[in-house]
Amino acid sequence: MRLPCPTRLCAAGALVLLLGAVPVAAEERLVTSHGVSTFDELDYPADFPHFDYVNPDAPNGGIHHTWSLGSFDSLTPFTEKGNAAAGAWDMFDSLMTGSLDTLDQMYGLIAESATWPEDKRWISFRMRPEARFSDGSPLTAEDVVFTFDKMRTEGQVRYRAYFGGIDTVEALGEHEVKFTFAEDAAVRDLLPIVAGTAIFSKAYFEGRNFAESSIDPPLGSGPYQVERVVPGRTVVYRRDPDYWARDLPVNVGKHNFDRIRIDYYTDQSSAFEAFKAGEYTFRGETNADRWMTGYDFPAMARGHVVRAEVPARTVPSAGGLYFNLRRAPFDDPLVRQAVETMFNFEWINATLFHGVEARAASFWERSAMRAEGPPPQEEREIIEALLPDLPPELADLATAEAVMPTTGAGAQRDRGRQRQAIVLLEAAGYALRDGRMIGPDGRQLGLEMMYASPDAEQYLSPFSRMLAQIGIDARLRLVDSAQWRERVETFDFDAVHVFVPMSDTPGAELNDAFGSEFAMIGGSLNVGGVASPAIDRLIGMIETAESRDALEVRVRVLDRVLRAMQIRVPYWVRPEAWIAHYDYYRHPDPLPDYGIGVTTIWWADPERHEALRAAGALR
């Protein structure tokens, strides 16, 4: 697992004997390798010069100038307090790092090799003696021990899910560190998790409170360090010319921009206007209407801006309006299903999105982990074993089709949807009286939809009117990012607009997203409060899957359970990522399968940049 940032979680799985792995001593049954892999052999041998997808001759220089929404008040992304600036994780290196052309492989960065026994109950990393922090101080095993001790006790709550199976972390010397796992730990995930965790300086934090957020840049060891910060508005990272790992095979052809600048905007509209004016130079687009109709500004007409639709091959975040299952009436699956029924995607897509979106059903779209139709035998056997722990309304899960979002005729006022929703609410004890949906307590059914992105109002506003058609008092609540976080962490909402990150190789992070232990922990990814013994058992099965095929079967079962529980109103998915940038960016062709890699493998054409500036396209 790579854990650079809580908004891009990924999990990995069981290590196998790797290509290039060398038995250290047959009687000890130890393996030493330059990398770790989840299920398959490593693609790159120990002496690989660079990743295949990079341009090893990419020039250094120029700036990557992009944007983010909202605000920030911290440069410490590992604490619960504060909102950390985008890009803050780039200040730190990890023991190993992943590649963008494989899903489940990691190669040595701080560590030059890893050693583990046949039963994988522990792993040790031999660290590079030349590893340094940006101030020139050595990065040692003591820093690794410090990092894991602090992250397990004072870091973000989600790290309890990731590191809970670690028994001990010990320095075996200045440049070797050993992790021993608990007897009942799911070690398949733990090996790549510890390999991919950012490492902090023990000396730097002496006299500092690790758990407190700070706008002072912490001491890092990564390719970029903070050059300038305007709290809440701008952060600029400068490529470290003395970066200790710049010539390692995992870094050749990477980290080419001299600077990465991120400007913050309060809303999407003002951010887009700034892009059109050349105030920043790269953006990913998420709004279909803006993508289809908004890119007709002068810089486009003059050829100064390039648009691209890049095929997306990774599992997208599971976007939707997530219900708060902790409070009535949204603890009632009939109420949740009725609300979902009224989401008229066909009309929204045709009217607002130019028909380019496709409705998302699964939590693992674009993958073989997406459940389809009735469960085949291998999935049915798992479901039948889980039935005693499943809610009564899921009694037919072993034979039923995978739950799909409600579809309709696409008319703005879809009477078929209305009838379906009313029947569901009547079964839940509600009655439509004088145009108001009245519950058993004599009060009108209300739903407040909370969101922090003004773009969401484009489709949540018509959705609220659709709900009003059946007597639900639906309201919108736009909050800023700080309010959003506070209300989500204190469970003060009916339903919240959110995108929960999903992994291409699910594992330990599922506890954070759907595990009972985290249902009542503010700050976890389990925003809806899912708490189910059956799901907990399934997550354990997924964590211990020993092959990709077994993993996919178990995740498809989890997908069926989550969809049948109706925990969210699902949104949509598209097969491409939409990007736009000023025409001085260059990148390898083709791009790797599992990431665009703008900040890592792209580079700037300085002559074209100066030409754009001379033409007045850039500010």
Backbone torsions as a table, in degrees:
resi	resn	phi	psi	omega
1	MET	NA	136.9	171.6
2	ARG	-99.2	127.9	-177.6
3	LEU	-121.9	55.2	180.0
4	PRO	-76.3	-23.8	-172.2
5	CYS	-159.5	134.8	-179.1
6	PRO	-65.4	-17.1	177.2
7	THR	-85.9	-4.7	175.6
8	ARG	-131.6	65.7	-178.6
9	LEU	-77.9	142.3	172.9
10	CYS	-144.5	149.0	-178.6
11	ALA	-120.2	160.2	177.2
12	ALA	-130.7	-173.2	-172.5
13	GLY	-140.5	-151.9	-168.8
14	ALA	-65.1	136.0	175.2
15	LEU	-77.2	145.1	173.1
16	VAL	-118.5	172.6	174.0
17	LEU	-65.3	120.7	-166.9
18	LEU	-93.5	152.6	172.7
19	LEU	-59.9	123.8	-178.5
20	GLY	90.5	-6.0	178.1
21	ALA	-71.6	139.1	-173.7
22	VAL	-119.8	122.9	174.1
23	PRO	-59.6	128.8	-179.2
24	VAL	-80.5	-48.5	178.0
25	ALA	-149.9	119.9	-172.1
26	ALA	-58.5	-39.6	-177.2
27	GLU	-68.7	-25.4	177.8
28	GLU	-88.8	-13.5	180.0
29	ARG	55.3	48.2	177.5
30	LEU	-102.3	151.1	175.7
31	VAL	-126.1	134.0	174.0
32	THR	-120.1	134.1	-176.8
33	SER	-147.1	159.4	176.7
34	HIS	-80.6	-2.3	-180.0
35	GLY	-161.0	173.8	175.7
36	VAL	-126.4	146.8	-179.8
37	SER	-135.6	150.8	-175.4
38	THR	-76.0	-60.5	-174.5
39	PHE	-123.4	-27.4	-172.1
40	ASP	-114.2	173.7	174.8
41	GLU	-70.8	155.2	176.9
42	LEU	-66.2	137.9	178.3
43	ASP	-75.6	-30.8	-175.1
44	TYR	-105.0	130.6	178.2
45	PRO	-73.3	173.2	-175.9
46	ALA	-62.3	-27.7	-176.7
47	ASP	-102.9	25.1	-178.3
48	PHE	-66.1	141.1	-176.5
49	PRO	-81.5	-32.2	179.9
50	HIS	-171.3	166.2	176.5
51	PHE	-67.7	146.4	-174.8
52	ASP	-62.7	-28.5	-171.1
53	TYR	-88.4	-5.0	-178.3
54	VAL	-89.2	162.2	167.3
55	ASN	-96.8	104.0	-175.4
56	PRO	-65.3	-15.8	180.0
57	ASP	-103.3	15.1	-179.6
58	ALA	-58.2	132.4	-179.3
59	PRO	-75.3	152.0	173.5
60	ASN	-92.7	150.9	176.7
61	GLY	134.4	175.2	175.5
62	GLY	75.4	-172.8	-174.8
63	ILE	-135.6	140.0	166.7
64	HIS	-101.2	114.8	-173.5
65	HIS	-119.7	112.2	-176.6
66	THR	-132.5	-162.5	-171.6
67	TRP	-143.8	166.7	172.2
68	SER	-146.2	163.4	-176.0
69	LEU	-100.6	138.5	174.1
70	GLY	100.0	-124.7	-175.0
71	SER	-159.0	175.3	174.5
72	PHE	-150.1	153.4	178.9
73	ASP	-140.1	20.8	-175.6
74	SER	-154.3	153.1	171.5
75	LEU	-118.5	16.7	179.2
76	THR	-115.0	93.0	-173.4
77	PRO	-76.4	-3.0	-175.1
78	PHE	-96.9	-0.5	-177.2
79	THR	-103.5	159.4	176.6
80	GLU	-73.5	-28.6	-173.9
81	LYS	-86.9	143.4	175.1
82	GLY	81.6	164.5	174.3
83	ASN	-108.6	112.0	-174.5
84	ALA	-75.9	146.2	177.8
85	ALA	-66.2	144.9	174.2
86	ALA	-58.6	143.8	178.4
87	GLY	85.2	-2.5	-174.7
88	ALA	-63.7	-28.8	179.6
89	TRP	-68.4	-19.1	-178.9
90	ASP	-68.6	-7.8	177.9
91	MET	-79.0	-9.1	-171.6
92	PHE	-125.1	139.5	172.3
93	ASP	-95.2	164.0	177.1
94	SER	-122.3	172.0	-179.4
95	LEU	-61.8	-41.1	176.6
96	MET	-137.4	165.6	-177.7
97	THR	-139.1	154.4	-176.7
98	GLY	-90.3	174.0	176.5
99	SER	-116.5	156.2	-178.0
100	LEU	-89.9	1.1	176.5
101	ASP	-111.6	8.5	172.9
102	THR	-137.3	157.6	-179.8
103	LEU	-91.0	-35.4	-163.8
104	ASP	-130.7	33.5	-178.2
105	GLN	-125.6	141.6	178.3
106	MET	-133.4	144.8	-174.9
107	TYR	-127.9	155.8	-170.7
108	GLY	-60.5	132.6	173.3
109	LEU	-121.9	-90.0	172.8
110	ILE	-62.3	-38.6	178.4
111	ALA	-91.4	137.0	176.1
112	GLU	-89.2	-20.5	178.3
113	SER	-160.9	165.4	176.7
114	ALA	-132.8	148.0	179.1
115	THR	-130.2	138.4	179.2
116	TRP	-150.2	156.1	177.7
117	PRO	-86.2	174.2	-177.4
118	GLU	-59.1	-38.7	-177.8
119	ASP	-84.5	-2.7	174.9
120	LYS	56.7	32.1	179.3
121	ARG	-81.1	-6.5	174.1
122	TRP	-154.6	164.1	173.8
123	ILE	-146.5	139.2	174.8
124	SER	-120.1	148.4	-179.9
125	PHE	-118.3	128.7	172.7
126	ARG	-90.3	114.2	-172.7
127	MET	-89.4	152.0	178.6
128	ARG	-74.1	125.7	179.2
129	PRO	-60.3	-25.4	-178.1
130	GLU	-81.4	-4.5	-178.7
131	ALA	-60.3	133.1	-175.5
132	ARG	-139.1	153.6	165.9
133	PHE	-83.1	169.9	-172.4
134	SER	-68.3	-15.6	175.9
135	ASP	-90.0	4.9	178.7
136	GLY	92.5	-7.8	-179.7
137	SER	-73.0	146.3	-176.9
138	PRO	-68.7	146.9	174.1
139	LEU	-102.2	116.8	-171.1
140	THR	-123.4	178.5	178.8
141	ALA	-61.5	-31.4	178.8
142	GLU	-63.3	-33.1	176.7
143	ASP	-67.4	-36.1	177.9
144	VAL	-66.9	-46.2	178.2
145	VAL	-59.5	-46.7	178.1
146	PHE	-57.1	-46.5	-177.6
147	THR	-57.2	-49.8	-175.9
148	PHE	-71.9	-34.3	175.4
149	ASP	-61.9	-44.8	-178.2
150	LYS	-71.1	-42.3	-177.8
151	MET	-64.9	-33.7	-179.6
152	ARG	-74.8	-22.3	-174.9
153	THR	-113.2	-30.8	-173.6
154	GLU	-128.0	-3.9	179.6
155	GLY	-81.4	-173.1	179.9
156	GLN	-58.2	147.8	-174.3
157	VAL	-60.9	-27.9	-177.9
158	ARG	-62.4	-22.1	-178.6
159	TYR	-72.2	-14.5	172.4
160	ARG	-63.9	-35.8	178.6
161	ALA	-69.7	-36.5	-175.1
162	TYR	-81.1	-38.0	-171.8
163	PHE	-105.3	3.8	-175.5
164	GLY	-60.5	-26.8	-178.2
165	GLY	-87.4	1.2	178.4
166	ILE	-83.9	123.0	178.9
167	ASP	-83.9	-55.6	-179.4
168	THR	-140.3	152.7	171.2
169	VAL	-128.0	122.0	-175.3
170	GLU	-137.4	143.5	174.9
171	ALA	-83.7	122.2	177.6
172	LEU	-92.3	-1.7	-178.6
173	GLY	169.1	-176.1	-177.0
174	GLU	-64.5	-29.8	-173.7
175	HIS	-126.7	27.7	175.0
176	GLU	-142.8	134.1	-178.5
177	VAL	-132.6	141.8	-176.3
178	LYS	-123.0	133.3	174.6
179	PHE	-109.9	126.3	174.7
180	THR	-112.5	133.6	-173.2
181	PHE	-101.7	151.8	178.6
182	ALA	-63.6	154.6	-176.4
183	GLU	-57.1	-38.8	-175.5
184	ASP	-96.9	12.5	-175.9
185	ALA	-75.4	148.3	174.3
186	ALA	-83.9	88.7	-170.3
187	VAL	-69.4	-21.1	179.6
188	ARG	-54.0	-41.4	179.5
189	ASP	-81.0	-33.0	-169.9
190	LEU	-67.8	-35.4	-178.3
191	LEU	-60.7	-53.1	178.0
192	PRO	-71.0	-25.1	176.6
193	ILE	-63.0	-50.0	-178.3
194	VAL	-68.1	-31.4	178.8
195	ALA	-66.7	-31.4	-173.2
196	GLY	-100.0	7.3	-177.7
197	THR	-84.8	133.5	178.5
198	ALA	-61.9	143.0	-176.7
199	ILE	-109.5	135.6	-177.0
200	PHE	-111.6	162.9	-178.2
201	SER	-86.8	120.6	176.8
202	LYS	-64.6	-42.4	-178.0
203	ALA	-62.9	-39.4	-178.4
204	TYR	-60.2	-38.4	-173.7
205	PHE	-87.7	0.3	172.8
206	GLU	-65.8	121.2	-176.5
207	GLY	85.5	1.3	177.1
208	ARG	-118.0	150.0	178.7
209	ASN	-88.1	110.8	-177.1
210	PHE	-59.9	-36.1	-173.5
211	ALA	-80.1	-13.6	-179.1
212	GLU	-84.5	139.2	173.7
213	SER	-75.2	154.6	-178.4
214	SER	-152.1	147.1	175.0
215	ILE	-91.0	-4.9	174.3
216	ASP	-76.4	128.6	-178.7
217	PRO	-62.9	124.0	176.3
218	PRO	-71.4	160.5	180.0
219	LEU	-74.0	122.6	-178.6
220	GLY	-116.9	176.9	178.4
221	SER	-127.2	6.4	-173.3
222	GLY	-87.9	-176.7	-175.1
223	PRO	-71.3	-21.1	-178.9
224	TYR	-125.2	143.3	175.2
225	GLN	-131.1	157.0	-176.8
226	VAL	-67.3	128.7	174.8
227	GLU	-100.5	-41.4	-176.7
228	ARG	-152.5	144.0	178.8
229	VAL	-142.0	133.3	169.6
230	VAL	-116.5	102.3	-171.7
231	PRO	-49.8	129.9	178.1
232	GLY	82.5	-12.4	-172.7
233	ARG	-123.3	-49.7	-172.2
234	THR	-148.0	140.7	169.3
235	VAL	-134.2	135.7	179.2
236	VAL	-122.3	125.7	175.7
237	TYR	-104.6	136.9	179.5
238	ARG	-109.7	134.0	176.1
239	ARG	-64.4	127.9	-177.7
240	ASP	-75.8	112.0	-178.5
241	PRO	-66.0	-18.8	179.7
242	ASP	-105.8	19.9	-178.7
243	TYR	-53.4	123.0	-170.6
244	TRP	-64.7	-27.7	-172.1
245	ALA	-107.2	16.9	-171.2
246	ARG	-64.5	-26.1	-176.0
247	ASP	-100.7	4.7	177.3
248	LEU	-68.4	150.9	-179.8
249	PRO	-53.6	-35.6	-178.4
250	VAL	-71.0	-12.1	-177.2
251	ASN	-115.0	-7.1	179.3
252	VAL	-61.1	131.5	-179.8
253	GLY	80.3	7.6	-176.0
254	LYS	-119.3	166.0	175.7
255	HIS	57.7	56.6	-170.9
256	ASN	-91.2	-26.4	-179.6
257	PHE	-73.6	137.9	175.5
258	ASP	-67.3	-35.4	-178.7
259	ARG	-137.8	148.1	170.9
260	ILE	-122.5	119.3	-179.0
261	ARG	-117.8	135.0	179.2
262	ILE	-125.9	118.0	176.1
263	ASP	-101.4	142.6	-178.8
264	TYR	-102.7	141.0	178.3
265	TYR	-129.5	150.6	-176.2
266	THR	-78.3	-21.7	-179.1
267	ASP	-153.3	163.9	-177.2
268	GLN	-65.2	-37.1	-176.2
269	SER	-63.8	-47.6	-179.8
270	SER	-67.3	-33.6	177.6
271	ALA	-65.3	-40.9	-179.6
272	PHE	-67.5	-39.8	177.9
273	GLU	-62.1	-37.7	178.1
274	ALA	-66.0	-37.9	177.6
275	PHE	-64.6	-44.4	179.5
276	LYS	-59.3	-33.3	-178.5
277	ALA	-85.1	-1.0	179.2
278	GLY	80.8	19.2	179.8
279	GLU	-76.5	-24.0	166.7
280	TYR	-142.8	170.3	-162.1
281	THR	-123.9	-4.4	-179.8
282	PHE	-142.3	135.1	174.4
283	ARG	-148.2	144.1	167.2
284	GLY	-94.6	135.6	-176.3
285	GLU	-103.5	135.0	178.5
286	THR	-117.3	-12.1	-175.5
287	ASN	-98.1	117.6	-175.1
288	ALA	-65.2	-40.4	-179.1
289	ASP	-64.5	-41.3	179.0
290	ARG	-66.4	-39.9	-179.7
291	TRP	-64.6	-38.9	-175.2
292	MET	-81.3	-29.8	-172.3
293	THR	-124.5	-16.0	-171.0
294	GLY	-91.0	-13.8	-174.2
295	TYR	-94.8	56.7	178.2
296	ASP	-123.8	27.2	-175.9
297	PHE	-83.6	167.4	-173.3
298	PRO	-56.3	-39.1	-178.3
299	ALA	-63.0	-31.2	175.3
300	MET	-69.2	-46.2	-177.7
301	ALA	-61.9	-31.1	-178.8
302	ARG	-85.6	-1.8	-179.2
303	GLY	80.5	15.1	-179.6
304	HIS	-80.6	-23.1	-177.2
305	VAL	-118.2	139.2	179.3
306	VAL	-113.2	137.4	173.2
307	ARG	-113.4	148.4	178.5
308	ALA	-149.4	145.0	172.3
309	GLU	-111.6	106.2	-173.0
310	VAL	-97.6	125.6	179.2
311	PRO	-53.7	133.8	-179.2
312	ALA	-103.8	123.9	-175.6
313	ARG	-118.3	-2.6	179.1
314	THR	-99.4	161.1	178.5
315	VAL	-67.1	126.2	179.7
316	PRO	-78.2	164.9	171.6
317	SER	-62.0	146.7	-178.1
318	ALA	-85.3	89.1	-177.1
319	GLY	-80.0	150.8	177.1
320	GLY	168.1	179.3	173.2
321	LEU	-98.7	103.2	-173.7
322	TYR	-88.8	128.7	179.0
323	PHE	-77.4	150.0	172.7
324	ASN	-87.8	97.4	-176.3
325	LEU	-71.2	-7.8	-177.5
326	ARG	-80.1	-15.5	-174.9
327	ARG	-126.1	147.6	175.0
328	ALA	-73.9	150.2	1.4
329	PRO	-91.5	11.8	-172.8
330	PHE	-84.7	2.6	168.1
331	ASP	-80.9	-4.7	179.7
332	ASP	-96.8	115.7	-177.8
333	PRO	-62.7	-25.9	177.9
334	LEU	-68.0	-38.8	177.5
335	VAL	-65.6	-44.4	-180.0
336	ARG	-62.6	-42.0	179.8
337	GLN	-65.1	-37.9	179.1
338	ALA	-64.0	-42.6	179.2
339	VAL	-63.7	-45.4	179.1
340	GLU	-60.2	-38.0	-179.1
341	THR	-58.2	-33.3	-175.7
342	MET	-82.3	-3.9	178.2
343	PHE	-78.7	102.4	-172.6
344	ASN	-86.9	78.3	-176.0
345	PHE	-62.6	-39.6	-176.6
346	GLU	-59.2	-43.4	178.9
347	TRP	-69.5	-43.9	180.0
348	ILE	-60.8	-44.6	-178.2
349	ASN	-64.2	-45.6	-177.8
350	ALA	-69.8	-38.2	-172.7
351	THR	-86.2	-40.4	-173.2
352	LEU	-105.1	-28.4	-171.8
353	PHE	-113.2	11.8	175.7
354	HIS	59.8	22.5	176.3
355	GLY	70.9	15.3	-173.6
356	VAL	-92.0	-11.5	-177.4
357	GLU	-91.7	158.4	174.0
358	ALA	-123.2	138.0	-176.1
359	ARG	-66.1	133.1	175.3
360	ALA	-86.4	134.1	174.5
361	ALA	-111.6	-43.0	-172.4
362	SER	-88.6	158.7	169.5
363	PHE	-81.9	-9.1	179.6
364	TRP	-130.5	59.0	177.6
365	GLU	-63.9	160.5	179.2
366	ARG	62.1	29.6	-178.4
367	SER	-150.5	167.4	176.5
368	ALA	-75.3	-1.3	178.5
369	MET	-91.0	2.4	177.8
370	ARG	-79.1	120.5	179.9
371	ALA	-70.7	140.4	-178.7
372	GLU	-134.5	137.2	172.2
373	GLY	57.9	-159.7	175.6
374	PRO	-72.4	153.7	-176.5
375	PRO	-70.0	133.1	172.2
376	PRO	-69.5	174.5	-171.8
377	GLN	-55.3	-44.7	-176.1
378	GLU	-65.5	-33.1	175.9
379	GLU	-78.1	-38.2	-178.2
380	ARG	-62.0	-38.2	179.6
381	GLU	-62.1	-39.8	178.1
382	ILE	-66.9	-45.0	-179.2
383	ILE	-60.7	-43.9	-178.6
384	GLU	-61.5	-35.5	177.3
385	ALA	-70.2	-24.4	-178.9
386	LEU	-89.8	-14.8	-171.8
387	LEU	-51.1	-40.0	179.5
388	PRO	-59.6	-24.9	-178.4
389	ASP	-100.5	-1.1	-179.2
390	LEU	-88.7	152.1	176.3
391	PRO	-60.1	151.2	-177.4
392	PRO	-56.3	-33.5	-177.4
393	GLU	-69.6	-8.7	178.1
394	LEU	-104.6	21.3	-174.8
395	ALA	-61.8	-28.1	-178.1
396	ASP	-98.0	17.5	-174.9
397	LEU	-61.3	-30.0	-176.4
398	ALA	-70.6	-16.6	-178.9
399	THR	-122.0	-14.9	-173.9
400	ALA	-79.0	155.4	172.4
401	GLU	-64.7	150.4	173.3
402	ALA	-58.5	133.4	-176.0
403	VAL	-63.4	130.8	177.8
404	MET	-114.4	151.2	175.5
405	PRO	-59.9	151.8	179.1
406	THR	-64.8	135.5	175.8
407	THR	-115.0	159.2	-179.2
408	GLY	-150.5	-168.0	-175.4
409	ALA	-76.5	-19.0	179.7
410	GLY	94.2	-0.5	176.5
411	ALA	-71.0	150.1	-178.0
412	GLN	-60.5	-39.3	176.4
413	ARG	-110.8	96.3	-173.8
414	ASP	-94.1	99.8	-176.2
415	ARG	-69.2	-27.1	175.5
416	GLY	-62.9	-44.0	176.4
417	ARG	-61.8	-43.7	-178.6
418	GLN	-58.5	-44.4	-179.3
419	ARG	-63.9	-43.1	178.8
420	GLN	-60.3	-46.0	-177.4
421	ALA	-65.8	-41.0	-179.6
422	ILE	-64.1	-42.3	178.2
423	VAL	-59.5	-43.3	178.8
424	LEU	-62.8	-43.5	-179.5
425	LEU	-68.7	-35.7	175.7
426	GLU	-62.9	-38.5	177.5
427	ALA	-65.4	-25.0	178.2
428	ALA	-88.2	1.9	176.7
429	GLY	99.3	11.3	179.9
430	TYR	-97.0	160.5	177.2
431	ALA	-144.3	140.2	178.9
432	LEU	-86.3	114.6	-177.0
433	ARG	-129.9	119.9	178.8
434	ASP	51.5	41.5	176.6
435	GLY	77.8	9.6	179.9
436	ARG	-123.3	134.7	178.9
437	MET	-85.3	106.2	-172.4
438	ILE	-101.7	131.5	-178.7
439	GLY	-90.1	178.8	179.4
440	PRO	-59.7	-22.8	179.6
441	ASP	-87.4	2.5	178.7
442	GLY	83.9	5.4	-178.0
443	ARG	-108.3	152.8	178.8
444	GLN	-72.0	140.1	176.5
445	LEU	-67.6	124.2	-179.8
446	GLY	-120.1	153.6	177.9
447	LEU	-146.1	117.6	173.7
448	GLU	-101.1	123.8	179.9
449	MET	-101.7	116.3	-175.5
450	MET	-101.5	137.5	-179.5
451	TYR	-153.3	154.9	179.9
452	ALA	-113.1	-11.7	179.4
453	SER	-101.4	116.2	-179.7
454	PRO	-56.9	-25.5	177.4
455	ASP	-58.0	-31.5	-177.2
456	ALA	-64.3	-23.7	-179.4
457	GLU	-62.8	-24.3	-178.8
458	GLN	-56.6	-37.7	-179.5
459	TYR	-110.7	-23.4	177.3
460	LEU	-72.4	-31.9	178.7
461	SER	-63.9	-50.3	175.2
462	PRO	-64.0	-30.4	177.0
463	PHE	-63.8	-39.8	178.4
464	SER	-62.9	-36.2	177.6
465	ARG	-69.6	-34.8	176.4
466	MET	-63.5	-41.1	178.1
467	LEU	-66.7	-35.5	178.3
468	ALA	-63.8	-25.3	179.7
469	GLN	-62.1	-23.8	178.0
470	ILE	-112.4	21.7	170.7
471	GLY	86.6	12.2	177.4
472	ILE	-88.1	132.0	177.9
473	ASP	-81.7	86.2	-176.3
474	ALA	-96.0	130.2	-177.3
475	ARG	-129.6	152.6	176.4
476	LEU	-105.0	143.4	177.7
477	ARG	-134.5	102.1	175.7
478	LEU	-87.1	125.2	-179.9
479	VAL	-128.0	160.7	175.0
480	ASP	-80.3	173.8	-172.7
481	SER	-63.1	-35.9	179.5
482	ALA	-68.2	-42.7	177.2
483	GLN	-65.0	-40.2	179.3
484	TRP	-57.4	-48.6	-178.0
485	ARG	-63.6	-44.5	-178.2
486	GLU	-62.0	-44.9	-177.1
487	ARG	-71.3	-35.6	177.1
488	VAL	-67.2	-41.9	-176.6
489	GLU	-72.6	-19.0	175.9
490	THR	-105.3	8.4	176.2
491	PHE	61.2	33.3	-176.8
492	ASP	-96.6	69.1	179.9
493	PHE	-163.4	158.8	171.7
494	ASP	-89.5	-50.4	178.4
495	ALA	-149.4	144.2	-173.7
496	VAL	-130.8	137.6	175.6
497	HIS	-78.1	116.1	-175.1
498	VAL	-156.2	154.5	175.1
499	PHE	-117.9	112.3	-177.9
500	VAL	-92.1	122.4	-177.7
501	PRO	-65.8	134.1	176.1
502	MET	-114.7	156.0	-176.4
503	SER	-109.7	151.6	173.0
504	ASP	-74.6	-19.1	175.0
505	THR	-132.8	81.0	-173.8
506	PRO	-63.1	149.6	179.6
507	GLY	-167.0	-122.6	-171.4
508	ALA	-60.1	-30.7	-178.0
509	GLU	-65.4	-15.7	177.5
510	LEU	-65.5	-29.6	175.2
511	ASN	-60.5	-42.6	179.3
512	ASP	-64.9	-38.8	-174.8
513	ALA	-83.9	-34.8	-172.7
514	PHE	-137.7	3.7	-176.1
515	GLY	-81.4	145.4	-178.6
516	SER	-59.9	-35.9	-177.5
517	GLU	-59.0	-27.0	-174.7
518	PHE	-106.6	6.1	-177.1
519	ALA	-65.1	-29.8	-177.5
520	MET	-115.9	24.2	177.9
521	ILE	-108.9	111.1	178.3
522	GLY	-63.9	135.8	-178.6
523	GLY	99.6	-9.4	176.0
524	SER	-79.5	170.5	176.0
525	LEU	-80.4	-6.6	179.7
526	ASN	-82.3	66.0	-172.9
527	VAL	-64.3	-34.2	-177.4
528	GLY	-79.6	-19.2	-179.3
529	GLY	85.9	36.6	177.5
530	VAL	-65.0	128.9	178.8
531	ALA	-144.5	103.1	-175.2
532	SER	-145.8	124.9	176.0
533	PRO	-58.5	-35.1	179.6
534	ALA	-64.7	-42.7	178.8
535	ILE	-66.4	-39.4	177.1
536	ASP	-59.8	-42.2	178.2
537	ARG	-64.5	-42.3	179.5
538	LEU	-62.1	-42.7	179.4
539	ILE	-60.7	-41.5	176.3
540	GLY	-60.6	-39.3	177.6
541	MET	-66.6	-38.9	179.1
542	ILE	-66.6	-41.4	-179.7
543	GLU	-62.0	-27.9	-175.2
544	THR	-104.5	7.1	177.2
545	ALA	-59.7	132.7	-174.4
546	GLU	-103.8	6.3	175.4
547	SER	-149.1	158.4	177.2
548	ARG	-61.1	-40.1	179.6
549	ASP	-61.7	-46.1	179.3
550	ALA	-63.7	-40.2	177.8
551	LEU	-59.2	-47.9	-176.3
552	GLU	-63.9	-38.9	177.7
553	VAL	-60.6	-46.9	-176.2
554	ARG	-69.5	-37.1	178.1
555	VAL	-68.6	-36.2	176.5
556	ARG	-61.4	-36.7	176.2
557	VAL	-65.3	-44.5	177.2
558	LEU	-60.7	-39.8	177.5
559	ASP	-58.8	-43.8	178.2
560	ARG	-61.1	-44.3	-177.9
561	VAL	-64.2	-49.1	-178.2
562	LEU	-61.9	-41.6	-179.8
563	ARG	-67.3	-39.5	179.9
564	ALA	-68.8	-26.6	178.9
565	MET	-76.5	-12.2	177.7
566	GLN	54.9	52.3	-176.4
567	ILE	-82.0	-9.3	-178.8
568	ARG	-151.2	163.5	164.5
569	VAL	-93.9	105.8	-175.1
570	PRO	-70.4	150.6	-179.8
571	TYR	-95.5	-116.6	-171.9
572	TRP	-147.7	172.4	-178.9
573	VAL	-143.6	151.4	176.3
574	ARG	-131.6	155.6	-176.1
575	PRO	-81.7	-4.5	-178.7
576	GLU	-129.6	157.2	166.6
577	ALA	-96.8	134.2	-178.7
578	TRP	-100.2	123.0	178.9
579	ILE	-131.9	151.2	175.7
580	ALA	-139.7	141.3	-179.5
581	HIS	-156.1	157.0	174.1
582	TYR	-71.0	146.1	-165.7
583	ASP	-81.5	58.5	167.1
584	TYR	-128.1	-4.1	176.1
585	TYR	-77.1	143.3	174.5
586	ARG	-133.8	153.0	-178.1
587	HIS	-151.1	160.2	175.4
588	PRO	-61.9	150.5	178.4
589	ASP	-132.7	118.0	6.3
590	PRO	-83.0	162.9	172.3
591	LEU	-74.0	154.4	179.4
592	PRO	-66.5	162.7	-173.6
593	ASP	-69.1	-31.2	-166.7
594	TYR	-116.6	31.3	174.3
595	GLY	166.2	144.7	177.8
596	ILE	-76.2	-37.6	173.1
597	GLY	69.8	37.5	-175.2
598	VAL	-58.2	-48.5	-175.1
599	THR	-78.9	-10.9	-176.2
600	THR	-107.6	-44.7	-170.9
601	ILE	-117.0	-3.7	174.6
602	TRP	-83.8	168.8	176.8
603	TRP	-149.4	170.4	-177.5
604	ALA	-105.2	141.3	171.2
605	ASP	-92.9	104.3	-172.5
606	PRO	-65.1	-35.1	-179.5
607	GLU	-67.0	-41.6	178.8
608	ARG	-68.0	-36.1	178.1
609	HIS	-61.6	-44.5	179.7
610	GLU	-67.1	-35.0	178.1
611	ALA	-65.5	-40.1	177.8
612	LEU	-66.1	-39.6	178.6
613	ARG	-65.8	-42.0	179.5
614	ALA	-64.1	-31.2	179.7
615	ALA	-80.6	-2.8	179.6
616	GLY	81.8	12.3	-178.8
617	ALA	-77.1	-26.1	-176.8
618	LEU	-115.9	145.7	177.2
619	ARG	-105.7	NA	NA
